[in-house]
Amino acid sequence: MKMLKIILLAALLGAALSARTPAEGNRSAFRDLELTAGQTKLLEAHRKENNRRFQAEKRELQKAHRALLDELDKDNPNTAVLAKRKRTLLDLESARIDALVRSTKDLKQMLTKEQFVKLRKRQEKQFQKDFGRPPHPSGERPPEKK
């Protein structure tokens, strides 16, 4: 039993030492963008605010989704309650999309066009790695408006 505890402790310690914090991961993501000190400061603040907001939105969406499923699981779901739960989910999702649009606009103001293109390509590559598919169903980026 003691040996098992030592092995688990060693494994946890190794995992902790090898793990990067989210901030370290983001700094490495920005490494080849050749950021100025001002850009780095702006991006760190932007990242912290977006992460905080995203986590709060995620919790609210999960709570609203759970409420919808709870109502659906009832023997006789109330149609009015289902409509309200649906509206709540749609409003939360709309707010999340609005925040994504604002965040992207902010990034475009903080970065040069070349830096933004590099960042977007890296995000797409990471998405492919994480999810095993391109970020867009066709595998192509939608055409940019000129």
N, C-alpha and C positions, 0 to 999 in steps of 0.2 A: 504494500500500500504506500509506504514511504517513497519507494522508487517511482511509483506512478505519479505521485505528487511532484517529485523532482523533474520528471520528464515533462509533465504538463507545464510547470513553471518555466522550464527552459524553452519550451515551444512558444509560450506566451511572450516571454522576454525577446526571443528571436523575432517574432512577428512584430512586436512593438518597435524594435530597433530598425527593422527593415521597412516599416511602413512610412510613407510620406504623409505629412499633414496636408489638408486641402490647400492651404496657402502655398506650401512648397510645390505642390503639383501645378498650381496656377502660375507660379513664378517660372517654372520650367516650361510651361506652355507658352509663356511670353518671351522666353529667352532669345529666340532668333528673330524677334520682331524689331530688335534694335530700338527699344523704347528710350525716350528721354526720361530724366528723373521726374519731371512733371507728369508725363504720361503714366509712369509706373504708379505714382501716388494716386492719380485719378482712377486708374484701373483697379487698384486694391480697394479703394473706397466703393467703387461701383460693384465689385465682386462681393464685398461684405454685405452691402445693402441688398443686392439681388438674392444672395443666398438666404438672408434673413427673411425676405419677403417670400421667396419660393417655398421655404419650409412652412411658413404660416399658411400660404395658399394650399399647399399639399395637405396639411392637417384639416383645413376647412373642407376641401374637396372629399377627403376620405370620410369625414364625419357626415357630410351631406349624402354621399353615396351609401353609406351604412344606413342612414335614416330611410332612404328610398328602398333599399333591400329589406329592411325590417318591415316596412309597410307592405311590400310585395309578399313577404312570407306569411302574412296574416291569412286566416281562412277566408275572410271577406274584406279585401283591401278597400279603403275608402278612396273613391275616385278623386274627390276634391283634394285630399291629402297627397295623393300621387301626383296630381297636377302641380301642387305647391312644391313638392320635393323636386320634381322635374325642373321647374322654373328656377329654383335655388341652384341646382347643378348647372343649368345653362348660364345663369348670371355669374357664377364663380368661374366657369370656364371662359366666358367672355372677358372677364376682368384679367384672367391669366394671360390671354392672348393680347389684350391691350398693353399689359406690362411687358410682354415680350417685344412688342413693336417699339415701345418707348426705350427699352433697354438696347435694342439694336440701333435705334437712332442715336442714342447716347454714345455707343461704341463708335459709330461712324464719325461722330464729332471729335472723339478723343484720339482716333487713329488716322493715319494717312490712308488713302485708298489702297496702297500696296500692302500696308500692315493689316488692314481689315480683310483683304482677299486672302492673305497668308493665314490669318486666324481662322477664317471661315473654312478654308481647305483642311486645316488641321482638325477642326471640329467635325467635319464630315468624315475624315479618316478615322477619328476616334469613335464616331457613331458606328461606322462599318465594323470596327474591331469589337465594340461592345455588343452590338445587336446582330451582327452577321449579315447585314443588308445595308444598302445605301440609304441615306436619310430620306430620299424621295422615291416613291414607288417605281418610277421609270428608271431610276438609277442616274438620272440626269438632273441638274439644277434647272429650275424653271427659267425661261429666258428673262433677262433683265430688261426693264423698261428703260428706254433712252430718252 
